Amino acid sequence: MDKINEIIGQKNLVIDTLDSEILRSFIYKMISVSQNEIVYCIAGSKNYSDDEFKERRFDFLKTEPIVVGTYQTTDGLTKMNYRVVVI
């Protein structure tokens, strides 16, 4: 979270302005749970290697989310449920 605040503060950005650097700060890894469910993982105190992440992905799915939401397109045809967890 400190990294996110640092980047936003340096660039004087508002919440609706994102670039690849900020996005990488927010989202460390993603887990596709199903066709319409994703878990976004935010790095906490440790950055996991790809192999470590793969081994622990089921543990991360059990982590209490900080945000739960649904994205739906305006035509209503696409719906995606998501959770955000800090790992």
DAPE-V451411 format. One record per residue. RES is the residue in one small letter. SS is DSSP state (hx for helix, st for strand, lp for the rest). PHI is phi in degrees with one decimal (none if undefined). D_LAST is the distance of its C-alpha to the last C-alpha in Angstrom with 1 decimal. Layout:
RES/SS/PHI/D_LAST
RES/SS/PHI/D_LAST
This chain:
m/lp/none/12.0
d/hx/-60.9/14.8
k/hx/-63.0/15.0
i/hx/-61.2/15.4
n/hx/-61.6/18.0
e/hx/-62.5/19.7
i/hx/-65.6/20.2
i/hx/-62.0/21.4
g/hx/-64.1/23.7
q/hx/-66.6/25.2
k/hx/-98.6/26.1
n/lp/49.7/27.2
l/lp/-95.5/25.5
v/lp/-103.4/25.3
i/lp/-61.7/22.5
d/lp/-88.9/24.3
t/lp/-109.2/24.5
l/lp/-129.3/21.9
d/lp/-131.4/22.4
s/hx/-63.4/20.5
e/hx/-66.1/19.3
i/hx/-68.8/17.8
l/hx/-59.9/16.4
r/hx/-63.2/14.6
s/hx/-67.9/13.2
f/hx/-75.9/11.9
i/lp/-108.6/10.8
y/lp/-84.3/9.1
k/st/-148.1/9.7
m/st/-124.7/11.4
i/st/-120.7/12.2
s/st/-87.5/15.8
v/st/-83.0/16.4
s/st/-155.4/20.0
q/lp/-61.8/22.6
n/lp/-128.6/21.7
e/st/-144.0/18.1
i/st/-131.3/15.0
v/st/-115.9/11.3
y/st/-91.5/9.9
c/st/-106.7/6.3
i/st/-100.7/6.1
a/lp/-66.7/5.5
g/lp/-94.3/5.2
s/lp/-91.5/7.7
k/lp/-136.4/7.7
n/lp/-99.4/8.7
y/lp/-85.6/9.1
s/lp/-68.9/12.6
d/hx/-59.3/13.6
d/hx/-66.4/14.9
e/hx/-62.5/11.9
f/hx/-61.3/9.8
k/hx/-59.7/12.9
e/hx/-66.1/13.3
r/hx/-103.1/10.0
r/hx/-58.5/9.9
f/hx/-70.6/11.7
d/hx/-64.7/9.4
f/hx/-64.0/6.6
l/hx/-64.2/9.8
k/lp/-87.2/10.5
t/lp/-67.1/7.7
e/lp/-61.5/9.8
p/lp/-74.5/10.0
i/lp/-93.2/10.9
v/st/-145.9/13.4
v/st/-130.4/15.5
g/st/-159.2/18.4
t/st/-135.0/21.0
y/st/-108.2/22.5
q/st/-137.9/26.2
t/lp/-69.0/28.8
t/lp/-63.1/31.9
d/lp/-82.0/34.0
g/lp/77.5/31.8
l/lp/-82.1/31.6
t/lp/-114.0/28.0
k/st/-133.5/25.3
m/st/-130.7/21.6
n/st/-91.0/19.1
y/st/-141.5/15.6
r/st/-131.4/12.5
v/st/-120.6/9.7
v/st/-127.3/6.3
v/st/-101.7/3.8
i/lp/-113.2/0.0
